Each structure stands twice: as structure tokens, then as C-alpha cells.
Amino acid sequence: MGFQAIHERALARKGGHAGLQALLPDVATSEELVSVGDDRYLSALTQCVFKAGFVWRVIRNKWPDFEAAFEGFVPRYWQQVPPSVLENLGKDERVVRNMQKINTVPHNARMIVDASREFDGFGRFLAQWPSDDQAGLQRWFKKNGARLGGATPQYFLRQVGWDGYILSNDVVAALKREKILDAAPFSQKGLRQAQAAFNEWHAETGLPFSHLSRILACSIDD
């Protein structure tokens, strides 16, 4: 099935062009990605780590308290933070006191600092990575970060506006319906299959990858 038929299914389910358009995510330009400070990237990444397997609304509502407890998520500080600071955060009621997730912050801060040093900013690192190799970027996060397997880096990329897909339950169901995905979604084979499909649809339609992803999700029956 070409993407036009998928698009039409989504339009029928979401009230036509206006209804579907309202659901499409914003896509940042390269300049906008570059303009974001590394601290905001560490904040967004940490938020996505804490959301994984948890009630997202709770994390969003507590995020101003997280910002205060983590003192603005400055990566150069957190990459070498004393263990005692992390231990104190494990007792701090301003945050969700999950030590496994708290301990990801120094690791992911080092990842951001290293990429930022090489590319003159983490936003510039993201901006230079092509959307037609999101599977490669996914492997990079898993290799270099902490608790960044599965969909967590995909939700982070969507949150900061990088143009990519999310292998949500609905997207996976749609890929299987189209007989595109026959492997575990986050296996190397599954990521290759998903990437190939999105690359083909992007070439066919010219739509951003994130819009293709959301339209695909909206084509699934409620």
C-alpha cells in the first residue's frame, strides 16, 4: 500500500485535513536545534528517561521541581558530580526517587559533553545527523547513553523537534498491517525495516519523518 492510502485512512479517522493537521508535531530547523543549549538537551533527555514506564503526567507536573533539584542540568557539572550529590537526590522529595534513573544523569551528561565538544554543541551534533539514518542514531544513543534503548531516545528526539519517527504501539501495529515489520521493533532488523519504509514514504511524499510517523499512527482504528 502506498502512503496515500495510509494518509486517507488517517484523514477519515481524525476528521479530515484540519483534524489531522492539528495532531502533527512541530519540526525544528537545523538552526533551531543548534540554538538550544546543552543543558536543555540534558533536561529533555532526563525527562524522557524518567517518563519511561511511569505516568507521564506526573513527571511533567513535577518537572519544575526536577529543574530545581538538578540545578538546571548543566552537563559539565553533572558529568563529574560527586556520588554524595546523587545519594542526596535519592532522598529528595522534589524528584521521583529512582536511583537507577538518577544515576543515568552523569552518564548521559558525559555523552552530551563529548558530542558537544566534537561538534561545537549537542544541537549541532543532532542537526548534522540525517533523518534517513535514525536507526543509526538510535544505535548511537544505546551505545553511548544510559537507559537509552527502546523508544526513549525517539521520544526525546520528538520532544526537541528533531525530525524522526517513533515506534509507538500504533506505529508498530500499522507497520505490521502493511506487512513491513516482521521482526521485534527495536532489534537491528526491525529498525532497518522501519527505517527503509519511512525513507521510501519520505521520498514518495516529501513529508517530514515525524509527520509520516504520526499519520501512520492515526491510521490505526481506535
DRENDO-1510 file (C-alpha; in Angstrom, 1 decimal, always signed):
<recs>
REC; n; res; u; v; w
REC; 1; MET; +0.0; +0.0; +0.0 .
REC; 2; GLY; +1.4; +3.4; -1.0 .
REC; 3; PHE; +1.4; +6.1; +1.6 .
REC; 4; GLN; -1.5; +8.0; +0.0 .
REC; 5; ALA; -3.9; +5.2; +1.0 .
REC; 6; ILE; -2.5; +5.3; +4.6 .
REC; 7; HIS; -2.9; +9.0; +4.6 .
REC; 8; GLU; -6.6; +8.7; +3.6 .
REC; 9; ARG; -7.2; +6.2; +6.3 .
REC; 10; ALA; -5.8; +8.7; +8.9 .
REC; 11; LEU; -7.9; +11.6; +7.4 .
REC; 12; ALA; -11.1; +9.5; +7.7 .
REC; 13; ARG; -10.3; +8.7; +11.4 .
REC; 14; LYS; -9.3; +12.1; +12.5 .
REC; 15; GLY; -11.9; +14.4; +11.0 .
REC; 16; GLY; -10.2; +15.4; +7.7 .
REC; 17; HIS; -7.3; +17.7; +7.0 .
REC; 18; ALA; -7.9; +20.1; +9.8 .
REC; 19; GLY; -8.3; +17.4; +12.4 .
REC; 20; LEU; -5.2; +15.5; +11.3 .
REC; 21; GLN; -3.1; +18.7; +10.8 .
REC; 22; ALA; -3.7; +19.7; +14.4 .
REC; 23; LEU; -2.1; +16.4; +15.6 .
REC; 24; LEU; +1.1; +16.7; +13.6 .
REC; 25; PRO; +4.2; +17.6; +15.7 .
REC; 26; ASP; +6.4; +20.6; +15.2 .
REC; 27; VAL; +9.7; +20.0; +13.4 .
REC; 28; ALA; +12.7; +22.1; +14.3 .
REC; 29; THR; +15.0; +23.6; +11.7 .
REC; 30; SER; +18.8; +22.9; +11.9 .
REC; 31; GLU; +19.2; +26.5; +13.1 .
REC; 32; GLU; +16.7; +25.9; +15.9 .
REC; 33; LEU; +18.4; +22.7; +17.0 .
REC; 34; VAL; +21.8; +24.4; +17.1 .
REC; 35; SER; +20.4; +27.3; +19.1 .
REC; 36; VAL; +19.3; +25.1; +22.1 .
REC; 37; GLY; +21.8; +24.9; +25.0 .
REC; 38; ASP; +23.3; +21.6; +26.1 .
REC; 39; ASP; +21.6; +22.0; +29.4 .
REC; 40; ARG; +18.1; +21.9; +27.8 .
REC; 41; TYR; +19.1; +18.7; +25.9 .
REC; 42; LEU; +20.2; +17.0; +29.1 .
REC; 43; SER; +16.9; +18.2; +30.8 .
REC; 44; ALA; +14.8; +16.8; +27.9 .
REC; 45; LEU; +16.7; +13.6; +27.8 .
REC; 46; THR; +16.4; +13.1; +31.6 .
REC; 47; GLN; +12.7; +13.8; +31.4 .
REC; 48; CYS; +12.2; +11.1; +28.8 .
REC; 49; VAL; +14.3; +8.6; +30.9 .
REC; 50; PHE; +12.0; +9.3; +33.9 .
REC; 51; LYS; +8.8; +9.1; +31.8 .
REC; 52; ALA; +9.7; +5.6; +30.6 .
REC; 53; GLY; +7.5; +3.1; +32.4 .
REC; 54; PHE; +5.9; +5.9; +34.5 .
REC; 55; VAL; +2.9; +8.1; +34.4 .
REC; 56; TRP; +4.0; +10.9; +32.0 .
REC; 57; ARG; +1.6; +13.5; +33.6 .
REC; 58; VAL; +3.3; +13.1; +37.0 .
REC; 59; ILE; +6.7; +13.7; +35.5 .
REC; 60; ARG; +5.6; +16.7; +33.5 .
REC; 61; ASN; +3.9; +18.2; +36.6 .
REC; 62; LYS; +7.0; +17.7; +38.8 .
REC; 63; TRP; +9.5; +18.9; +36.2 .
REC; 64; PRO; +9.9; +22.4; +37.6 .
REC; 65; ASP; +11.0; +20.7; +40.9 .
REC; 66; PHE; +13.3; +18.4; +38.9 .
REC; 67; GLU; +14.9; +21.5; +37.4 .
REC; 68; ALA; +15.5; +23.0; +40.8 .
REC; 69; ALA; +16.8; +19.8; +42.3 .
REC; 70; PHE; +19.2; +19.2; +39.4 .
REC; 71; GLU; +20.2; +22.9; +39.3 .
REC; 72; GLY; +19.4; +23.4; +35.7 .
REC; 73; PHE; +21.0; +20.2; +34.3 .
REC; 74; VAL; +24.4; +21.8; +33.3 .
REC; 75; PRO; +26.2; +18.9; +31.6 .
REC; 76; ARG; +29.7; +19.9; +32.5 .
REC; 77; TYR; +28.8; +19.8; +36.2 .
REC; 78; TRP; +26.7; +16.6; +36.1 .
REC; 79; GLN; +29.3; +14.6; +34.1 .
REC; 80; GLN; +31.6; +14.6; +37.2 .
REC; 81; VAL; +29.1; +15.2; +40.0 .
REC; 82; PRO; +30.2; +13.7; +43.4 .
REC; 83; PRO; +28.4; +10.5; +44.4 .
REC; 84; SER; +27.1; +12.1; +47.5 .
REC; 85; VAL; +25.0; +14.5; +45.4 .
REC; 86; LEU; +23.3; +11.6; +43.7 .
REC; 87; GLU; +22.7; +9.9; +47.0 .
REC; 88; ASN; +21.0; +13.1; +48.3 .
REC; 89; LEU; +18.8; +13.3; +45.2 .
REC; 90; GLY; +17.7; +9.7; +46.0 .
REC; 91; LYS; +16.1; +11.2; +49.2 .
REC; 92; ASP; +14.9; +14.4; +47.6 .
REC; 93; GLU; +11.1; +14.6; +47.5 .
REC; 94; ARG; +11.2; +17.1; +44.6 .
REC; 95; VAL; +12.1; +14.3; +42.2 .
REC; 96; VAL; +11.0; +10.7; +41.6 .
REC; 97; ARG; +13.4; +8.9; +43.9 .
REC; 98; ASN; +14.5; +6.1; +41.5 .
REC; 99; MET; +18.2; +5.7; +41.9 .
REC; 100; GLN; +18.7; +3.8; +38.7 .
REC; 101; LYS; +17.3; +6.7; +36.7 .
REC; 102; ILE; +19.0; +9.3; +38.8 .
REC; 103; ASN; +22.3; +7.6; +38.1 .
REC; 104; THR; +21.8; +7.9; +34.4 .
REC; 105; VAL; +22.3; +11.7; +34.6 .
REC; 106; PRO; +26.1; +11.7; +34.9 .
REC; 107; HIS; +26.5; +9.1; +32.2 .
REC; 108; ASN; +24.2; +11.0; +29.7 .
REC; 109; ALA; +25.8; +14.3; +30.7 .
REC; 110; ARG; +29.2; +12.9; +29.6 .
REC; 111; MET; +27.6; +11.7; +26.3 .
REC; 112; ILE; +26.3; +15.2; +25.6 .
REC; 113; VAL; +29.6; +16.9; +26.6 .
REC; 114; ASP; +31.6; +14.6; +24.4 .
REC; 115; ALA; +29.4; +15.1; +21.4 .
REC; 116; SER; +29.2; +18.8; +22.1 .
REC; 117; ARG; +33.0; +19.1; +22.3 .
REC; 118; GLU; +33.4; +17.4; +18.9 .
REC; 119; PHE; +30.6; +19.2; +17.1 .
REC; 120; ASP; +30.6; +22.6; +18.9 .
REC; 121; GLY; +27.2; +21.9; +20.6 .
REC; 122; PHE; +24.9; +18.9; +21.1 .
REC; 123; GLY; +22.3; +20.6; +18.9 .
REC; 124; ARG; +24.8; +20.8; +16.1 .
REC; 125; PHE; +25.5; +17.1; +16.6 .
REC; 126; LEU; +21.8; +16.4; +16.2 .
REC; 127; ALA; +21.4; +18.8; +13.3 .
REC; 128; GLN; +24.1; +17.1; +11.2 .
REC; 129; TRP; +22.6; +13.6; +11.7 .
REC; 130; PRO; +20.3; +12.8; +8.7 .
REC; 131; SER; +16.8; +11.6; +9.4 .
REC; 132; ASP; +17.1; +8.8; +6.8 .
REC; 133; ASP; +19.5; +7.2; +9.3 .
REC; 134; GLN; +17.6; +7.5; +12.5 .
REC; 135; ALA; +18.3; +3.8; +13.1 .
REC; 136; GLY; +22.0; +4.7; +13.2 .
REC; 137; LEU; +21.3; +7.5; +15.7 .
REC; 138; GLN; +19.2; +5.1; +17.8 .
REC; 139; ARG; +22.2; +2.7; +18.0 .
REC; 140; TRP; +24.5; +5.7; +18.9 .
REC; 141; PHE; +22.2; +6.6; +21.9 .
REC; 142; LYS; +22.1; +3.0; +23.0 .
REC; 143; LYS; +25.8; +2.6; +22.8 .
REC; 144; ASN; +26.8; +5.9; +24.4 .
REC; 145; GLY; +24.0; +6.7; +26.8 .
REC; 146; ALA; +22.3; +5.1; +29.9 .
REC; 147; ARG; +18.8; +3.6; +29.7 .
REC; 148; LEU; +18.5; +4.9; +26.1 .
REC; 149; GLY; +17.4; +1.7; +24.4 .
REC; 150; GLY; +13.8; +1.2; +23.1 .
REC; 151; ALA; +11.7; +4.2; +22.4 .
REC; 152; THR; +13.2; +6.6; +24.9 .
REC; 153; PRO; +15.6; +8.3; +22.5 .
REC; 154; GLN; +12.8; +8.5; +19.9 .
REC; 155; TYR; +10.6; +10.4; +22.3 .
REC; 156; PHE; +13.5; +12.6; +23.2 .
REC; 157; LEU; +14.1; +13.4; +19.6 .
REC; 158; ARG; +10.4; +14.2; +19.1 .
REC; 159; GLN; +10.4; +16.4; +22.2 .
REC; 160; VAL; +13.3; +18.6; +20.9 .
REC; 161; GLY; +11.9; +18.8; +17.4 .
REC; 162; TRP; +14.4; +16.5; +15.5 .
REC; 163; ASP; +12.6; +15.0; +12.5 .
REC; 164; GLY; +12.1; +11.4; +13.2 .
REC; 165; TYR; +9.7; +8.6; +13.7 .
REC; 166; ILE; +8.5; +7.0; +16.9 .
REC; 167; LEU; +7.9; +3.2; +17.1 .
REC; 168; SER; +4.9; +3.6; +19.3 .
REC; 169; ASN; +2.4; +0.7; +19.7 .
REC; 170; ASP; +0.2; +2.2; +17.0 .
REC; 171; VAL; +3.0; +2.8; +14.6 .
REC; 172; VAL; +4.3; -0.8; +15.1 .
REC; 173; ALA; +0.8; -2.1; +14.5 .
REC; 174; ALA; +0.5; -0.1; +11.3 .
REC; 175; LEU; +3.9; -1.3; +10.1 .
REC; 176; LYS; +2.8; -4.9; +10.7 .
REC; 177; ARG; -0.6; -4.3; +9.0 .
REC; 178; GLU; +1.4; -3.1; +5.9 .
REC; 179; LYS; +3.5; -6.3; +6.1 .
REC; 180; ILE; +6.6; -4.2; +6.5 .
REC; 181; LEU; +7.7; -5.2; +10.0 .
REC; 182; ASP; +8.3; -8.9; +10.8 .
REC; 183; ALA; +10.9; -8.5; +13.5 .
REC; 184; ALA; +11.0; -7.1; +17.0 .
REC; 185; PRO; +10.7; -3.4; +16.5 .
REC; 186; PHE; +13.9; -2.4; +18.4 .
REC; 187; SER; +16.0; -5.2; +17.1 .
REC; 188; GLN; +18.6; -4.3; +14.4 .
REC; 189; LYS; +16.4; -6.0; +11.8 .
REC; 190; GLY; +13.3; -4.2; +13.0 .
REC; 191; LEU; +15.0; -0.8; +13.0 .
REC; 192; ARG; +16.3; -1.4; +9.5 .
REC; 193; GLN; +12.8; -2.4; +8.2 .
REC; 194; ALA; +11.2; +0.6; +9.8 .
REC; 195; GLN; +13.8; +3.0; +8.5 .
REC; 196; ALA; +13.5; +1.6; +5.0 .
REC; 197; ALA; +9.8; +2.1; +5.0 .
REC; 198; PHE; +10.0; +5.7; +6.3 .
REC; 199; ASN; +12.7; +6.6; +3.8 .
REC; 200; GLU; +10.6; +5.3; +1.0 .
REC; 201; TRP; +7.5; +7.2; +2.2 .
REC; 202; HIS; +9.5; +10.4; +2.6 .
REC; 203; ALA; +10.8; +10.1; -1.0 .
REC; 204; GLU; +7.2; +9.4; -2.1 .
REC; 205; THR; +5.5; +12.3; -0.3 .
REC; 206; GLY; +8.2; +14.8; +0.8 .
REC; 207; LEU; +6.6; +14.9; +4.2 .
REC; 208; PRO; +8.7; +15.1; +7.3 .
REC; 209; PHE; +9.5; +11.8; +9.0 .
REC; 210; SER; +7.8; +12.9; +12.2 .
REC; 211; HIS; +4.6; +13.7; +10.2 .
REC; 212; LEU; +4.7; +10.3; +8.5 .
REC; 213; SER; +5.0; +8.6; +11.8 .
REC; 214; ARG; +2.1; +10.5; +13.3 .
REC; 215; ILE; -0.1; +9.9; +10.2 .
REC; 216; LEU; +0.8; +6.2; +10.3 .
REC; 217; ALA; -0.3; +6.0; +14.0 .
REC; 218; CYS; -3.5; +7.8; +13.2 .
REC; 219; SER; -4.4; +5.3; +10.5 .
REC; 220; ILE; -4.9; +2.6; +13.2 .
REC; 221; ASP; -8.5; +2.0; +14.3 .
REC; 222; ASP; -9.3; +3.3; +17.8 .
</recs>
